[in-house]
Amino acid sequence: MSRIGKKPIAIPKGVTVDISKDNLVTVKGPKGTLTQQVDLDMKIGIENGELLVESPTNQKRHKALHGLYRALIANMVEGVTNGYEHKLELVGVGYKATNTGQILELSLGYSHSIYMSIPNEVKIATETLKGKAPTIILQGIDKQLIGQVAAKIKSLRPPEPYKGKGVKFDNEAIRRKAGKAAGGKK
């Protein structure tokens, strides 16, 4: 059995979990509502205020799905309770980020500005403090969606290993490389 799949998911107060006949899990909480379609082989039940995901057999496919759906449902419960947040930093001279509503405008050293439409489920904020790199803050209840938007923004200018310029997560460590060695043979 999957070690992660066996762990029960505690359901906090204020959160309701509905499981339909066709294994559609709906989680409602103070921050919003999320739904996830679960494979019909998996058994989902609620006992003593905890949600349990059970696998029918020990097949490799069932073990993989067991841990997957347990993690997805746990992320949904966490999202509707506390929400998720990603921060991205723009490291580089002249790099800027501003937002107008759900439109993000990025200046990343290209000859043109990049305009990106952010989904309505994700709240976006930008801040530029003197002496610090411009920061993009993404907040929402869907962990997968926020991660996908953050990865898309980062892919526009990934950090490079020599000077560290680019878009990076706030807690990301960039492996640096030494540049050319100064001097040479005579």
Stockholm file with secondary structure:
# STOCKHOLM 1.0

chainA/1-186         MSRIGKKPIAIPKGVTVDISKDNLVTVKGPKGTLTQQVDLDMKIGIENGELLVESPTNQKRHKALHGLYRALIANMVEGVTNGYEHKLELVGVGYKATNTGQILELSLGYSHSIYMSIPNEVKIATETLKGKAPTIILQGIDKQLIGQVAAKIKSLRPPEPYKGKGVKFDNEAIRRKAGKAAGGKK
#=GR chainA/1-186 SS CCHHHHSCEECCTTCEEEECTTCEEEEEETTEEEEEECCTTSEEEEETTEEEEECSSCCHHHHHHHHHHHHHHHHHHHHHHTCEEEEEEEESTTCEEEEETTEEEEECSSSSCEEEECCTTSEEEEECCTTSCCEEEEEESCHHHHHHHHHHHHHTSCCCTTTCCEEEETTCCCCCCCCCCSCCCC
#=GC SS_cons         CCHHHHSCEECCTTCEEEECTTCEEEEEETTEEEEEECCTTSEEEEETTEEEEECSSCCHHHHHHHHHHHHHHHHHHHHHHTCEEEEEEEESTTCEEEEETTEEEEECSSSSCEEEECCTTSEEEEECCTTSCCEEEEEESCHHHHHHHHHHHHHTSCCCTTTCCEEEETTCCCCCCCCCCSCCCC
//
